[in-house]
Amino acid sequence: MKSLKRSPPSRGKTVLISLHPEHALKILSGEKKLEFRRRWASDPVEQIVIYATAPVKKLVGVASVKRAHRGSPTALWELAKRLGGGLTRQALRDYFSSQPEGIAIEIGHLSQFSPALDPTVIFEKFSAPQSFCYLADTSLEKIDAVLERQKSLGNLIFVAGVHGAGKTTLCENLGFPGISHRSASSLIKEERAEAISSTRKTVKDMRGNQELLVRAVNKIRATGKPILLDGHFALLDESYKAQPIPAEVFSELGVRAIVLVHDKATEISKRLKERDNGALTAKVIARLQSVEFSQAELVARELCVPVYRFHSSTEIKEFVSTVTALCQYKQWHCQN
């Protein structure tokens, strides 16, 4: 995508707005051409940066502003019918209740940030605006710098979790067409059969194994298909100590988004014992899961990629909808 525009005195400014994820997605998909506001900027606005609120909590895209329409709720509804307001007449009435007039921001060209940006990487102290706030040129420069770094990212969604957390089962049950789902352990074993102990869940040569994984992923990437890879951010060495996998490995893999799958350590321990007579105790699993999460967050910050967390037993629907949306992002990456 093009760089964000600066704000010379003769042109409009850039503002940051907060939107519920549902409304943000409608704008990014092109369904919603108008954003309604009870109050708006007094200065001319040339573009808006969109922040999607919880549970996303990310900067998801930027849109140019064609025009700010001011009028009564009835007039704005007529405009919404003609251009595409992305809401019902009753919802618009409720939003502007007791107000004689409001504003409809007409959206022009827009681009999605893929992946979405963590605002804490851009702003030293971030607080989501209730309505909007002006962005300084320094903030736009930081966003541009992060976007430039993203150009080197691949098309790989990394689904992580400790052994027995349930990540592979969740991925296998997605049934998403046109995507290549593989597990990191199976790819490493294809490259070198003795790389991982299937019974002890320990690793002798962590760095060597990760080089094998990168090599295997590059072979799949050559097919041009999106990749859904399930694996780990931390592994057990031969003394059962949890060791984080270096962040540069995930940079080499071209990770575009991170999905963390977790469960109670006692449940995972029970599952491993039933599945393959695993000897990992709940205490070891809890320690490994803690390192896994810490390293995932560190990698997400360094690569400026989004990270999502799901409980493997209670948040299955949320997992499916999020991963499916991540796999489909190219279908609504950029609209005019």
C-alpha positions as CSV (number, residue, x, y, z in Angstrom):
1,M,0.0,0.0,0.0
2,K,1.0,3.6,-0.5
3,S,2.6,5.6,2.3
4,L,0.3,7.6,4.6
5,K,-0.1,11.3,3.6
6,R,1.5,14.0,5.6
7,S,-0.5,17.1,6.6
8,P,0.8,20.3,5.0
9,P,-1.1,23.5,6.0
10,S,-2.9,23.6,2.6
11,R,-4.3,20.0,2.9
12,G,-6.4,18.0,5.3
13,K,-5.3,16.3,8.5
14,T,-5.2,12.6,9.5
15,V,-7.4,11.5,12.4
16,L,-7.6,8.2,14.3
17,I,-11.1,6.8,14.9
18,S,-12.3,3.9,17.0
19,L,-14.7,1.3,15.6
20,H,-16.3,-1.9,16.7
21,P,-14.6,-4.8,14.7
22,E,-17.9,-5.5,12.9
23,H,-18.1,-2.0,11.6
24,A,-14.4,-1.8,10.8
25,L,-14.7,-5.0,8.7
26,K,-17.7,-3.6,6.8
27,I,-15.6,-0.5,5.9
28,L,-12.6,-2.6,4.8
29,S,-14.7,-4.9,2.8
30,G,-16.4,-2.0,0.9
31,E,-19.9,-2.8,2.3
32,K,-19.9,0.4,4.4
33,K,-19.2,3.6,2.5
34,L,-20.2,6.0,5.3
35,E,-19.1,6.4,8.9
36,F,-21.6,8.3,11.1
37,R,-20.5,10.6,13.8
38,R,-22.3,12.9,16.3
39,R,-19.4,15.3,16.2
40,W,-16.4,15.7,13.8
41,A,-13.2,17.6,13.4
42,S,-13.3,21.3,12.9
43,D,-10.2,21.1,10.6
44,P,-10.4,19.5,7.1
45,V,-9.7,15.8,7.3
46,E,-8.0,14.0,4.4
47,Q,-7.7,10.5,5.7
48,I,-8.7,8.4,8.7
49,V,-6.7,5.6,10.4
50,I,-9.1,2.9,11.8
51,Y,-8.7,1.3,15.2
52,A,-10.8,-1.8,15.8
53,T,-11.8,-2.1,19.5
54,A,-11.8,-5.2,21.7
55,P,-11.3,-8.0,21.1
56,V,-9.1,-7.0,18.1
57,K,-7.4,-3.9,19.7
58,K,-5.4,-3.1,16.6
59,L,-5.0,-0.5,13.8
60,V,-6.6,-2.2,10.9
61,G,-6.5,0.2,8.0
62,V,-6.5,3.7,6.5
63,A,-9.1,5.4,4.3
64,S,-9.3,8.6,2.4
65,V,-12.2,11.0,3.1
66,K,-14.2,12.1,0.1
67,R,-16.5,14.4,2.0
68,A,-18.1,15.0,5.4
69,H,-21.9,15.3,5.0
70,R,-23.8,17.2,7.6
71,G,-27.6,16.9,7.9
72,S,-30.6,15.6,9.7
73,P,-31.0,11.9,10.5
74,T,-33.6,11.7,7.8
75,A,-31.2,13.2,5.2
76,L,-28.4,11.0,6.3
77,W,-30.6,8.0,6.0
78,E,-31.3,8.9,2.4
79,L,-27.6,9.2,1.8
80,A,-27.0,5.8,3.5
81,K,-29.5,4.1,1.2
82,R,-27.8,5.6,-1.9
83,L,-24.2,5.1,-1.0
84,G,-24.3,2.2,1.5
85,G,-24.4,3.1,5.2
86,G,-23.8,-0.4,6.6
87,L,-26.6,-0.1,9.2
88,T,-30.4,-0.2,9.5
89,R,-32.6,2.9,9.7
90,Q,-33.5,2.1,13.3
91,A,-29.8,1.9,14.2
92,L,-29.1,5.2,12.7
93,R,-32.1,6.8,14.5
94,D,-31.0,5.4,17.8
95,Y,-27.5,6.7,17.3
96,F,-28.7,10.2,16.5
97,S,-31.5,10.2,19.0
98,S,-32.3,13.7,20.4
99,Q,-29.9,15.3,18.0
100,P,-31.2,17.5,15.2
101,E,-28.3,16.7,12.9
102,G,-25.2,14.6,12.5
103,I,-22.2,13.9,10.2
104,A,-21.6,11.1,7.7
105,I,-18.0,10.7,6.6
106,E,-17.9,9.4,3.0
107,I,-15.1,6.9,2.5
108,G,-12.9,7.0,-0.5
109,H,-9.9,4.8,-1.3
110,L,-9.0,2.4,1.5
111,S,-6.3,-0.1,2.4
112,Q,-6.2,-2.8,5.1
113,F,-3.2,-3.2,7.2
114,S,-2.3,-6.9,6.8
115,P,-1.4,-7.8,9.4
116,A,-3.1,-5.3,11.7
117,L,-0.8,-3.0,13.7
118,D,-0.4,-3.1,17.5
119,P,-0.9,0.6,18.5
120,T,1.5,0.3,21.4
121,V,4.3,-0.2,18.8
122,I,3.3,3.2,17.2
123,F,2.4,5.3,20.2
124,E,4.3,5.5,23.5
125,K,1.1,5.8,25.5
126,F,-2.0,4.6,23.6
127,S,-5.5,5.3,24.6
128,A,-8.3,4.6,22.1
129,P,-10.2,7.8,21.3
130,Q,-13.8,8.0,22.3
131,S,-14.6,9.7,18.9
132,F,-11.5,10.8,17.1
133,C,-8.1,12.4,17.6
134,Y,-5.6,14.1,15.3
135,L,-2.4,12.2,14.4
136,A,0.9,14.0,14.3
137,D,3.3,13.4,11.4
138,T,5.6,11.6,13.7
139,S,2.9,8.9,14.2
140,L,2.3,8.6,10.5
141,E,6.0,8.1,9.9
142,K,6.1,5.3,12.5
143,I,3.1,3.6,10.8
144,D,4.9,3.9,7.4
145,A,8.0,2.3,8.9
146,V,6.1,-0.6,10.2
147,L,4.2,-1.1,6.9
148,E,7.5,-1.1,5.1
149,R,8.7,-3.9,7.3
150,Q,5.6,-5.8,6.6
151,K,6.4,-6.0,2.9
152,S,8.9,-8.7,3.6
153,L,6.3,-10.9,5.5
154,G,5.1,-14.1,3.9
155,N,1.6,-15.6,3.9
156,L,2.0,-17.9,6.9
157,I,-0.4,-18.1,9.8
158,F,1.3,-19.7,12.8
159,V,-0.9,-21.6,15.2
160,A,1.1,-22.2,18.4
161,G,0.6,-24.2,21.6
162,V,2.4,-26.7,23.8
163,H,2.2,-30.4,23.0
164,G,-1.4,-31.6,23.6
165,A,-3.0,-28.2,23.7
166,G,-5.2,-29.1,20.8
167,K,-3.9,-26.9,18.0
168,T,-3.4,-29.6,15.4
169,T,-6.9,-31.0,15.9
170,L,-8.4,-27.5,15.6
171,C,-6.5,-26.9,12.4
172,E,-7.4,-30.2,10.9
173,N,-11.1,-29.6,11.5
174,L,-11.2,-26.2,9.8
175,G,-11.9,-27.6,6.4
176,F,-10.7,-24.4,4.7
177,P,-10.2,-25.0,0.9
178,G,-7.1,-23.8,-0.9
179,I,-4.8,-23.6,2.2
180,S,-1.9,-25.8,3.1
181,H,-2.1,-27.0,6.7
182,R,1.0,-28.7,8.1
183,S,2.5,-29.3,11.5
184,A,6.0,-28.1,12.2
185,S,7.1,-31.4,13.7
186,S,5.9,-33.4,10.7
187,L,7.8,-31.0,8.3
188,I,11.0,-31.3,10.4
189,K,10.7,-35.1,10.5
190,E,10.3,-35.2,6.7
191,E,13.6,-33.3,6.4
192,R,15.3,-35.4,9.1
193,A,13.4,-38.3,10.7
194,E,15.3,-38.5,14.0
195,A,15.0,-34.7,14.7
196,I,12.3,-35.0,17.4
197,S,11.6,-37.6,20.0
198,S,7.9,-38.6,19.6
199,T,7.7,-40.1,23.0
200,R,9.7,-37.7,25.3
201,K,8.7,-34.5,23.4
202,T,12.2,-33.2,23.8
203,V,14.6,-31.7,21.2
204,K,18.4,-32.2,20.9
205,D,19.3,-29.7,18.2
206,M,16.7,-26.8,18.4
207,R,18.4,-24.4,16.0
208,G,19.2,-27.2,13.5
209,N,15.6,-28.3,13.6
210,Q,14.3,-24.8,13.0
211,E,16.6,-24.5,9.9
212,L,15.0,-27.7,8.7
213,L,11.5,-26.2,9.3
214,V,12.4,-23.0,7.4
215,R,13.6,-25.1,4.5
216,A,10.5,-27.2,4.4
217,V,8.2,-24.1,4.6
218,N,10.0,-22.5,1.7
219,K,9.2,-25.5,-0.4
220,I,5.5,-25.2,0.4
221,R,5.6,-21.4,-0.2
222,A,6.9,-22.1,-3.7
223,T,3.4,-23.5,-4.5
224,G,1.9,-20.0,-3.9
225,K,-0.7,-21.3,-1.4
226,P,-1.4,-19.7,2.0
227,I,0.2,-21.7,4.8
228,L,-1.4,-22.7,8.1
229,L,1.4,-24.0,10.3
230,D,1.0,-25.3,13.8
231,G,4.0,-25.4,16.0
232,H,5.7,-24.0,19.0
233,F,7.4,-20.9,20.4
234,A,9.2,-22.9,23.1
235,L,10.4,-26.4,23.4
236,L,11.8,-28.8,26.0
237,D,15.5,-29.5,25.9
238,E,16.8,-32.9,27.0
239,S,16.8,-31.9,30.7
240,Y,13.1,-30.9,30.3
241,K,13.9,-27.2,30.6
242,A,11.7,-24.9,28.5
243,Q,13.7,-23.1,25.8
244,P,12.2,-20.2,23.7
245,I,12.7,-20.5,19.9
246,P,14.6,-17.4,18.6
247,A,12.5,-14.6,17.1
248,E,14.5,-14.6,13.9
249,V,13.2,-18.1,13.1
250,F,9.7,-16.7,12.8
251,S,11.0,-13.8,10.7
252,E,12.5,-16.3,8.3
253,L,9.3,-18.3,8.3
254,G,7.4,-15.1,7.1
255,V,4.8,-15.3,9.9
256,R,1.9,-12.9,9.1
257,A,-0.3,-13.6,12.2
258,I,0.0,-15.6,15.4
259,V,-2.8,-17.7,17.0
260,L,-2.2,-19.1,20.5
261,V,-4.1,-22.2,21.6
262,H,-4.1,-23.1,25.3
263,D,-5.7,-25.3,27.9
264,K,-5.3,-26.1,31.6
265,A,-2.0,-27.8,32.3
266,T,-3.8,-30.7,34.1
267,E,-6.0,-31.3,31.1
268,I,-3.1,-31.3,28.7
269,S,-1.2,-33.7,30.9
270,K,-4.1,-36.1,31.1
271,R,-4.6,-35.8,27.3
272,L,-0.9,-36.6,26.6
273,K,-1.1,-39.7,28.9
274,E,-4.2,-41.0,27.1
275,R,-2.9,-40.2,23.6
276,D,0.7,-41.4,23.6
277,N,1.5,-42.3,27.2
278,G,3.2,-39.0,27.6
279,A,5.3,-38.5,30.7
280,L,5.0,-34.7,31.0
281,T,3.7,-33.5,34.4
282,A,1.2,-30.7,34.7
283,K,4.0,-28.6,36.4
284,V,6.3,-29.1,33.4
285,I,3.5,-28.2,31.0
286,A,2.5,-25.1,32.9
287,R,6.1,-23.9,32.9
288,L,6.4,-24.6,29.1
289,Q,3.1,-22.9,28.4
290,S,4.2,-19.8,30.2
291,V,7.4,-19.6,28.2
292,E,5.4,-20.3,25.0
293,F,3.1,-17.3,25.7
294,S,5.9,-14.9,26.7
295,Q,7.9,-15.8,23.6
296,A,4.9,-15.4,21.3
297,E,4.2,-11.9,22.6
298,L,7.9,-11.0,22.1
299,V,7.9,-12.2,18.5
300,A,4.6,-10.5,17.8
301,R,6.1,-7.2,19.0
302,E,9.3,-7.6,17.1
303,L,7.6,-8.6,13.8
304,C,4.6,-6.2,14.4
305,V,2.1,-8.9,13.7
306,P,-1.2,-9.6,15.5
307,V,-1.6,-12.3,18.1
308,Y,-4.8,-14.0,19.1
309,R,-5.5,-16.4,22.1
310,F,-8.1,-19.2,22.3
311,H,-8.9,-21.9,24.8
312,S,-9.0,-25.1,22.8
313,S,-12.1,-26.5,24.6
314,T,-14.3,-23.5,25.1
315,E,-13.4,-21.1,22.3
316,I,-13.6,-23.3,19.2
317,K,-16.1,-21.2,17.2
318,E,-14.0,-18.1,17.9
319,F,-10.9,-19.9,16.8
320,V,-12.5,-21.1,13.5
321,S,-13.9,-17.6,12.6
322,T,-10.6,-15.8,13.4
323,V,-8.4,-18.2,11.5
324,T,-10.8,-18.4,8.5
325,A,-10.8,-14.6,8.4
326,L,-7.0,-14.5,8.5
327,C,-6.8,-17.1,5.7
328,Q,-9.2,-15.0,3.6
329,Y,-7.6,-11.6,4.1
330,K,-6.5,-11.3,0.5
331,Q,-10.1,-11.3,-0.7
332,W,-10.8,-7.9,1.0
333,H,-7.3,-6.6,1.2
334,C,-7.8,-3.4,-0.8
335,Q,-11.0,-1.8,-2.1
336,N,-11.6,1.3,-4.1
